């Protein structure tokens, strides 16, 4: 994994053993609190949390489970951009993604881990794979692969369980088709295991609910060239509440999409387990989500594991 320093799908996911460990305080089992705001006044008194959180006054012990592993998907590019702001010039609702990485056995923060995130734009297009994406207005790109339908009906998510995994819809890695790298980035966790990314709220494409891909790499070395060596201990995805997605769909450019949307409960990757399955804790204005969103979650990982999940 290298780069120039600057300052991503059915229920065929691996059935990992989720080790239960004790975490001090019930709130720790939900998600790390949002540590950054998008803009002054972004979250007024009418702000809402889209996931339930435990009372901060509770002294009860909570049980934290190993964060769910999911497929990598076909559109991962290995650490081309080491940066925290991955927005570039893409339009969309501002999103601050506030992440924390902990050892699922000891609950201690993992410092200097390399965290990758990547996701589609507001109209369902992935950088590096624009000609293979079928998001947006429902029309496939003019340079779509030979034999691909021209009506935008080709799903770009994971195929249903038992379906062939080849082609643009499978979990087998695809080589990039262009040099664009928007909405992709890698950065390191601080001594508290925290890392913050600035991006936009993702859109959707046929066959998948709204999501962000992530990987966590540990035991490597940060050099002038980037992050090298180590092992990939976690491959997962972050998900968004249906309430927040419906709100985003009222805002341009999301509102211009004619692509059929898959809901959170219909998605074949999200395991319906809430925070353990990657469901983000979100904060945003109920009256105006366009002001911005803060999403946060704690990832409990096994630093000794090898979870590339490139062919699940």
Secondary structure, 3 states (H helix, E strand, C coil): CCCEECCCCCCCCCCCCCCCEEECCHHHHCCCCCCCCCCCCCCCCCEEECCCCCCCCCCCCEEECCCCCCCCCCCCCCCCEECCECCCCCCCCEEEEEEEEEECCCCCECCCCEEEEECCCCCCCCCCCHHHCCCCCCCCCCCCCCCCCCCCCCCCCCCCCCCCCCCCCCCCCCCCCCCCCCCEEEEECCCCCEEEEEEECCCCCCCCCCEEEEEEEECCEEECCEEECCEEEEEEEEECCHHHHHHHCCCCCHHHCCCCCCCCCCCCCCCCCHHHHCECEEEEECCCHHHCEEEEEEEEECCCCCCCCCCC
